Amino acid sequence: MDAIAKAWSRAVRAALPGPWRPWTVAREAVGALLVGALAALIEMVSHTCLWPVVGLGAAVLFLLRRALPSSVLLLAAGACGWFGGTLPLLVFAGWSAGARVKRVGVLAGSFAGAFLLTTAVSAVKEAGSTPIKLTIGLSLGGFLLIAVLPALWGRYRAQRRALLDALRERNEQLLRERAMVAHQARLRERHRIAQDMHDSLGHQLALISVHSGALEVDRTLSDRQREAVGVLRLAAVTAMRELREVVGVLHDESSAREPAPVGGPAGATVRTGGTKGIEKLVESSRAAGTTVSFGEDGERRPAAASVGQAAYRIVQEALTNAHKHAPGAPISVALRYEPDALVVEVANPRAPEPADVPAGGRVAAVSGGQGLTGLRERARLVGGMVHAGPTAEAGFRLAAVLPYQGAGGDPAAAPGAAGEEEAWVRDVLPEVGSGSGDRRRRSPAIGCAVGGVVVLLTVLGLLVWGVVAFIGAAGDATVPRGLYDSLQEGTPEAEVGGRLPIGNSLFTQDYEGSGPTPPAGSSCRYFVYGTTGGLGSEEEVARFCFKDGVLLEKQHYPARS
């Protein structure tokens, strides 16, 4: 029983898909009652004894049209060919099929099959009473008006709703992406600030520490002065430690590992130094009492601003590391101008052991672990590379190769990744409410409008054809008075048949067996008597009766007799 209940529940959910909100339930219930009642009423007026079945079937099919649009369309079309009461159901079935059948091939096949089905059923019902051409024309015109036009309107509404939903989702996605771009730009700016703080302030604090360390071992100072200098050195070391913590926080909060390109829009405020500023860095280190040698090899070549800035920062970081990790050791700085790249090299041997250690002991070097990583990023952004490592003499060497033109040119002239992404967002977002989006939004309306115009023109053509066909059929069923008077009794049947119209049962089927009693053993043909345009209340019937191959009798009498 549980399996049967579950199967029944699944079948109901498949036949009546949700969501079933209160408004949806009320709409479907009222619609089913109205369609069923209207179908039953039309069939009652048509004196059909099956009106309860037709009304109930129309109501059930109305409820099933959302889950089975193609099937309901076919059933409604077939029923409409026999029962006129199902015409309202065919309107709703066409609407649902146009709105819910997504594949164009399936939709076209469903409507083609529905038209063929309703035409076939109508032809069977009207066999012998209505010409087949007229049946096909009437079925086509009625089907286009009752089923195809609602389908076009329903498809337009469905496509418009789907397009607006897609545009709304796209707009929300682009807004989210723009917020992400702005967030990443802020993170990159934090990363750049941290890098600049590390490079600039760290270098200056290292020089302060070196100066104070040299003064601490100066024998010409008194103990009190040396103690004050020691306090100054400890303050510098503490400042470096706090700087390391601040830089670490800024780096930890940044999920973007790439800083903004040096010299780009984000780094415009830090463009100081360059290759010309390297000599000033060397002089500052010499003023602190450190032996620093500087040399240049090759012919100077013009380099991009970002390349000069990267070289300056690399030398600055290398000098800072040498002051921190190898105090007192001589440092060599070399610039080599190769044909295609600038080579920067900074090296120092192992630090000598101090002859006199201050009373407070030797302070350990402070390192934030971000210097070399930042240098590699700077070099990478301009298309270069950095190598750092110990030497065979237990010293340390840092070398960088920087192409003169940077990564395909001067990064200062090219927008950063954030700028490119923001420009992309600015270019795409306006389409949601601009002309481009409006054109896409109007495309379903244009297609459905064209389809509607085609349907209306087709129906108009069918109406013209129907009028012409009706006039022709009426002429085939009418015997003019002059022709009637010229036909004499006793004329051979073949001669009379050649002069009479071919006839049309659509206009004369109700006349058969009417009028005076025909001669015994004769066969009679019935026509409308008078002119083609004289059909109406004064309509008369012309009867020609034949026996033994001759016209035995002709009579004309009022159609009501």
C-alpha positions in Angstrom: 0.0 0.0 0.0 2.9 2.4 0.8 4.3 1.8 -2.7 1.0 2.5 -4.3 0.5 5.7 -2.2 4.0 6.9 -3.1 3.5 6.1 -6.8 0.1 8.0 -6.7 1.8 10.9 -4.9 4.5 11.1 -7.6 2.0 10.9 -10.4 -0.1 13.8 -8.8 3.0 15.9 -8.4 4.0 15.2 -12.0 0.6 16.0 -13.4 0.0 19.1 -11.2 3.4 20.7 -10.8 3.9 23.5 -8.2 4.5 25.8 -6.6 0.9 25.8 -5.4 0.5 29.2 -3.8 -3.0 30.4 -2.8 -3.3 32.6 -5.8 -2.2 29.7 -8.1 -4.7 27.3 -6.5 -7.6 29.8 -6.9 -6.6 30.7 -10.5 -6.5 27.1 -11.6 -9.7 26.1 -9.8 -11.7 29.0 -11.2 -10.2 28.5 -14.7 -11.1 24.8 -14.7 -14.7 25.5 -13.6 -15.2 28.2 -16.2 -13.8 26.1 -19.0 -15.7 23.0 -18.0 -19.0 24.9 -17.6 -18.6 26.8 -20.9 -17.9 23.6 -22.8 -20.9 21.9 -21.2 -23.1 24.9 -22.0 -22.1 25.0 -25.6 -22.7 21.3 -26.1 -26.1 21.6 -24.4 -27.1 24.3 -26.8 -25.9 22.1 -29.7 -28.2 19.3 -28.4 -25.3 16.9 -27.6 -26.1 14.3 -25.0 -22.4 14.0 -24.1 -22.3 17.5 -22.6 -21.4 16.3 -19.0 -18.5 14.2 -20.4 -17.3 17.1 -22.6 -17.4 19.6 -19.7 -15.6 17.3 -17.2 -12.9 16.4 -19.8 -12.3 20.1 -20.6 -11.9 20.9 -16.9 -9.4 18.0 -16.4 -7.4 18.9 -19.5 -7.3 22.5 -18.3 -5.6 21.4 -15.0 -3.2 19.1 -16.9 -2.0 21.7 -19.4 0.9 23.0 -17.2 2.5 19.6 -16.8 1.6 18.1 -20.3 1.3 21.0 -22.7 1.9 19.1 -25.9 -0.4 16.2 -25.0 -3.2 18.5 -23.9 -2.8 20.5 -27.1 -3.3 17.4 -29.2 -6.2 16.1 -27.2 -7.9 19.6 -27.2 -7.4 19.9 -31.0 -8.9 16.5 -31.6 -11.9 17.2 -29.4 -12.4 20.6 -31.0 -12.8 19.0 -34.4 -15.9 17.1 -33.1 -17.2 19.1 -30.1 -17.4 22.9 -30.5 -17.6 23.3 -26.7 -13.8 22.6 -26.4 -12.8 25.8 -28.3 -12.1 27.7 -25.0 -9.9 24.8 -23.9 -7.9 25.0 -27.2 -7.1 28.7 -26.5 -5.6 27.8 -23.1 -3.9 24.7 -24.4 -2.2 26.8 -27.2 -1.1 29.4 -24.6 0.4 26.8 -22.3 2.2 25.0 -25.1 3.7 28.2 -26.5 4.9 29.3 -23.0 6.1 25.9 -21.6 7.5 23.9 -24.6 11.1 25.2 -24.8 12.3 23.3 -27.9 11.2 24.9 -31.1 11.1 21.6 -33.0 8.9 20.0 -30.4 6.6 23.0 -30.4 6.3 23.1 -34.2 5.6 19.4 -34.3 3.0 19.6 -31.6 1.1 22.4 -33.4 1.4 20.6 -36.8 0.0 17.4 -35.3 -2.8 19.3 -33.6 -3.8 21.0 -36.8 -3.8 17.7 -38.7 -5.8 16.0 -36.0 -8.5 18.7 -35.8 -8.7 18.8 -39.6 -9.0 15.0 -39.8 -11.7 14.8 -37.2 -13.6 17.7 -38.8 -13.4 16.0 -42.2 -14.8 12.8 -40.8 -17.6 14.7 -39.0 -18.5 16.8 -42.1 -18.0 14.0 -44.7 -20.6 14.2 -47.4 -22.0 17.6 -46.3 -19.0 20.0 -46.7 -16.4 20.0 -49.4 -13.0 18.9 -48.2 -11.3 22.1 -49.3 -13.7 24.2 -47.4 -13.2 22.0 -44.3 -9.5 22.4 -44.5 -9.7 26.1 -45.0 -12.1 26.6 -42.1 -10.0 24.4 -39.9 -6.8 26.2 -40.8 -8.2 29.7 -40.2 -9.9 28.7 -36.9 -6.7 26.9 -35.7 -4.5 29.9 -36.4 -6.8 32.3 -34.6 -7.8 30.0 -31.6 -4.5 28.1 -31.0 -1.5 29.7 -32.7 -2.2 33.4 -31.8 -2.5 32.6 -28.0 0.7 30.4 -28.4 2.6 33.3 -29.8 1.5 35.6 -27.0 2.3 33.0 -24.4 5.8 32.4 -25.8 6.5 36.1 -25.9 5.6 36.5 -22.3 7.7 33.5 -21.3 10.7 34.6 -23.2 10.5 38.1 -21.9 10.3 36.9 -18.3 13.2 34.5 -18.9 15.3 37.3 -20.5 14.5 39.8 -17.7 15.5 37.1 -15.1 18.7 36.5 -16.9 19.5 40.2 -17.1 18.7 40.6 -13.4 21.0 37.7 -12.5 23.8 39.1 -14.8 23.4 42.5 -13.2 23.7 41.1 -9.7 26.7 39.0 -10.7 28.5 42.0 -12.3 27.8 44.1 -9.2 29.3 41.3 -7.0 32.3 41.2 -9.3 32.7 45.0 -9.2 32.7 44.8 -5.4 35.3 42.1 -5.5 37.5 44.2 -7.8 37.2 47.1 -5.4 38.1 44.9 -2.5 41.1 43.4 -4.3 42.3 46.9 -5.2 42.2 47.9 -1.5 44.1 44.7 -0.6 46.7 45.4 -3.3 47.1 49.0 -1.9 47.6 47.6 1.6 50.2 45.2 0.2 52.0 48.1 -1.6 51.9 50.3 1.5 53.4 47.4 3.5 56.1 46.9 1.0 57.0 50.6 0.9 57.1 50.7 4.7 59.3 47.7 4.8 61.7 49.1 2.1 61.9 52.8 3.2 61.4 52.8 7.0 63.2 49.5 7.5 66.3 50.9 5.6 66.3 54.1 7.6 65.9 52.3 10.9 68.7 49.9 10.0 70.9 52.9 9.4 70.0 54.4 12.8 70.8 51.1 14.4 74.2 50.9 12.6 75.0 54.5 13.7 74.1 53.9 17.3 76.0 50.6 17.3 79.1 52.4 16.1 78.7 55.0 18.8 78.3 52.4 21.5 81.8 51.1 21.0 83.4 54.6 20.7 86.0 55.0 23.5 85.7 58.7 23.4 82.2 58.7 24.8 81.5 58.5 28.5 79.6 55.7 30.1 76.5 57.8 30.4 76.6 58.8 26.7 77.2 55.2 25.7 74.2 54.2 27.8 72.1 56.8 26.1 73.3 55.6 22.7 72.4 52.0 23.7 68.9 53.2 24.6 68.6 54.8 21.2 69.7 51.6 19.5 67.2 49.5 21.5 64.5 52.0 20.5 65.5 51.6 16.8 65.4 47.8 17.2 62.0 48.0 18.9 60.7 50.3 16.1 61.9 47.8 13.5 60.1 45.0 15.4 56.9 47.0 15.6 57.2 47.8 11.9 57.6 44.1 11.2 54.3 43.4 13.1 52.5 46.1 11.2 53.8 44.9 7.8 52.8 41.3 8.8 49.2 42.4 9.6 48.9 44.2 6.3 50.2 41.2 4.4 48.0 38.8 6.3 44.9 40.8 5.5 45.8 40.8 1.8 44.5 37.8 -0.1 46.0 39.2 -3.3 49.6 38.1 -3.5 50.4 40.6 -6.2 51.1 44.2 -5.3 50.1 46.8 -7.8 52.7 47.4 -10.6 55.4 49.7 -9.4 55.1 52.9 -11.3 51.4 52.2 -12.2 48.6 54.2 -11.0 48.7 52.7 -7.5 52.4 53.3 -7.1 52.6 56.8 -8.5 53.3 58.4 -5.1 56.4 56.2 -4.4 58.3 56.8 -7.5 61.6 58.0 -5.9 65.1 57.0 -6.4 65.6 55.1 -9.6 69.1 54.2 -10.8 70.3 57.7 -10.0 69.3 57.3 -6.4 71.4 54.2 -5.9 74.5 56.3 -5.4 72.7 58.2 -2.6 71.9 54.9 -0.9 75.6 54.0 -1.0 76.6 57.3 0.4 74.1 57.0 3.3 75.5 53.5 4.2 79.1 54.9 4.0 78.1 57.8 6.3 76.9 55.1 8.9 80.5 53.8 9.0 80.1 50.8 6.7 82.5 50.1 3.9 80.5 50.1 0.7 82.0 49.9 -2.8 80.0 50.9 -5.8 80.8 50.2 -9.5 79.2 50.4 -12.9 80.1 48.3 -15.9 79.0 49.0 -19.5 77.4 51.9 -21.2 74.4 53.4 -19.5 71.2 52.7 -21.3 67.8 54.4 -20.8 65.4 52.1 -18.7 61.7 52.3 -18.0 60.8 54.2 -14.8 59.4 51.0 -13.3 62.7 49.2 -14.0 64.8 52.0 -12.3 62.4 52.0 -9.3 62.7 48.2 -9.0 66.6 48.5 -9.1 66.5 51.2 -6.4 64.3 49.1 -4.1 66.4 46.0 -4.7 69.7 47.8 -3.7 67.9 49.4 -0.7 66.6 46.1 0.6 70.0 44.4 0.0 71.8 47.1 2.0 69.2 46.9 4.8 69.6 43.2 5.0 73.4 43.5 5.1 73.3 46.1 7.9 70.9 43.9 9.9 72.5 40.5 9.4 76.1 41.3 8.8 77.0 44.5 10.7 80.5 45.8 10.0 81.0 43.6 6.9 82.0 45.4 3.7 79.4 45.6 1.0 79.8 45.7 -2.7 77.2 47.2 -5.0 77.5 46.7 -8.8 75.4 47.8 -11.8 76.1 46.0 -15.1 74.5 47.3 -18.3 74.1 44.3 -20.6 72.7 44.7 -24.1 69.2 43.7 -23.1 69.0 44.0 -19.3 70.3 45.7 -16.3 72.0 43.5 -13.8 72.1 44.6 -10.2 74.3 42.8 -7.7 74.9 43.4 -4.0 77.2 41.1 -2.0 78.8 41.0 1.4 81.0 38.5 3.3 80.4 37.1 6.7 80.1 39.6 9.5 83.2 40.0 11.7 83.0 39.2 15.4 82.8 42.5 17.4 85.8 43.3 19.6 83.6 44.8 22.3 80.1 43.8 22.9 77.9 46.3 24.7 76.7 45.6 28.2 73.2 44.8 27.0 74.5 42.1 24.7 74.2 41.8 21.0 70.7 42.5 19.8 69.3 39.9 17.3 68.4 41.1 13.9 64.7 41.7 13.2 63.3 40.2 10.1 59.7 40.2 8.9 60.3 37.6 6.1 58.7 39.9 3.5 61.8 41.6 2.0 63.0 39.0 -0.5 59.4 38.0 -1.4 58.6 41.6 -2.2 61.8 42.0 -4.3 60.9 38.9 -6.4 57.4 40.3 -7.0 58.8 43.7 -8.0 61.2 42.0 -10.5 58.5 39.7 -11.8 56.2 42.6 -12.5 58.8 44.2 -14.8 59.7 41.0 -16.5 62.9 40.3 -14.5 64.1 37.8 -11.9 65.9 37.9 -8.5 68.4 35.4 -7.1 69.5 35.5 -3.5 71.6 33.1 -1.5 74.8 32.4 0.5 78.2 32.5 -1.1 81.1 30.1 -0.7 82.8 32.4 1.8 79.7 32.2 4.1 78.6 35.6 2.9 75.4 36.6 1.1 74.8 37.7 -2.5 71.7 39.2 -4.1 71.5 39.6 -7.9 68.6 40.8 -10.1 68.2 40.8 -13.9 65.8 43.5 -15.1 65.0 44.1 -18.8 65.3 47.8 -19.8 61.7 48.1 -21.2 60.1 46.1 -18.4 57.3 43.6 -19.1 56.4 44.6 -22.6 56.9 48.3 -22.0 56.6 50.8 -19.1 54.1 49.6 -16.6 53.4 53.1 -15.7 51.6 53.5 -19.1 49.5 50.4 -18.7 46.6 49.9 -16.2 46.9 47.4 -13.5 44.9 44.3 -13.2 42.4 46.1 -11.0 42.1 48.9 -13.6 41.4 46.4 -16.4 38.8 44.6 -14.4 37.1 47.8 -13.3 37.1 49.0 -16.9 35.6 45.7 -18.0 32.8 46.0 -15.4 32.1 49.6 -16.5 31.9 48.5 -20.1 29.5 45.6 -19.4 27.3 46.9 -16.6 25.6 49.7 -18.7 24.3 47.0 -21.1 21.8 46.0 -18.5 19.9 49.2 -18.9 21.3 50.6 -22.1 20.3 50.3 -25.7 22.1 47.0 -26.1 20.1 45.4 -23.4 16.9 47.0 -24.7 17.6 45.5 -28.1 18.0 42.1 -26.6 14.9 42.6 -24.5 12.9 43.6 -27.6 14.0 40.6 -29.6 11.2 38.2 -28.3 8.6 40.9 -29.0 9.8 41.4 -32.5 9.8 37.7 -33.3 6.4 37.1 -31.8 5.0 40.2 -33.5 6.2 39.0 -36.8 4.6 35.6 -36.1 1.4 37.3 -35.2 1.4 39.4 -38.4 2.0 36.3 -40.4 -0.9 34.5 -38.7 -3.3 37.5 -39.2 -2.3 37.8 -42.9 -2.8 34.1 -43.4 -6.2 34.2 -41.7 -7.2 37.2 -43.9 -6.1 35.3 -47.0 -8.2 32.3 -45.9 -11.2 34.6 -45.3 -10.9 36.0 -48.8 -10.4 32.5 -50.2 -13.5 31.4 -48.2 -15.7 34.1 -49.6 -14.6 33.3 -53.1 -15.1 29.6 -52.5 -18.5 30.2 -50.9 -19.7 32.3 -53.9 -18.4 29.6 -56.3 -20.1 26.8 -54.3 -23.3 28.8 -54.2 -23.2 29.2 -58.0 -22.7 25.5 -58.4 -25.9 24.9 -56.5 -28.0 27.5 -58.2 -30.1 27.1 -61.4 -30.9 30.5 -62.9 -34.5 31.2 -64.0 -33.6 31.5 -67.6 -31.9 28.1 -67.6 -34.8 26.6 -65.8 -37.3 27.9 -68.3 -35.2 26.6 -71.2 -35.1 23.0 -70.0 -38.2 21.1 -71.3 -39.6 17.9 -70.1 -38.7 14.9 -72.3 -35.2 16.2 -73.0 -32.6 13.4 -72.7 -31.0 13.2 -69.2 -27.5 13.5 -70.6 -28.3 16.8 -72.3 -30.0 18.2 -69.3 -27.1 17.1 -67.0 -24.6 18.8 -69.3 -26.5 22.1 -68.9 -27.2 21.9 -65.2 -24.6 23.0 -62.6 -22.6 20.3 -60.8 -24.5 21.0 -57.6 -23.3 21.3 -54.0 -24.8 19.4 -51.1 -23.8 22.0 -48.7 -26.7 24.2 -49.9 -29.2 21.5 -51.0 -28.9 18.7 -48.5 -31.9 20.0 -46.6 -34.0 20.1 -49.7 -33.9 16.4 -50.5 -37.3 14.8 -50.1 -39.1 18.2 -49.8 -41.9 19.6 -52.0 -44.6 17.7 -53.9 -44.3 13.9 -54.2 -42.0 13.1 -57.1 -43.1 10.6 -59.8 -42.8 7.0 -58.9 -39.5 5.3 -59.9 -37.8 8.6 -60.7 -34.5 10.0 -59.4 -34.4 13.7 -58.6 -31.8 16.4 -58.3 -32.3 19.5 -56.2 -31.0 23.1 -56.8 -31.5 26.6 -55.5 -33.9 28.4 -57.9 -33.1 31.9 -58.9 -29.9 34.0 -58.8 -26.7 33.4 -56.8 -27.3 36.5 -54.7 -30.9 35.7 -54.1 -30.3 33.3 -51.2 -32.5 34.4 -48.2 -36.1 34.4 -47.1 -37.4 34.2 -50.7 -35.3 31.2 -51.5 -36.9 28.6 -53.8 -36.0 25.1 -54.7 -35.7 23.8 -58.3 -36.3 20.0 -58.7 -35.5 17.9 -61.7 -36.7 14.3 -61.8 -35.4 11.8 -64.4 -36.8 8.4 -65.5 -35.8 6.1 -68.3 -33.0 8.5 -69.4 -35.2 11.6 -69.9 -36.4 14.6 -67.9 -39.7 13.4 -66.6 -40.7 16.4 -64.4 -39.3 19.8 -63.3 -40.8 21.9 -60.5 -39.8 24.9 -58.4 -41.4 25.6 -55.1 -40.7 27.6 -51.9 -38.0 26.1 -49.7 -40.3 26.1 -46.7 -42.9 23.8 -48.4 
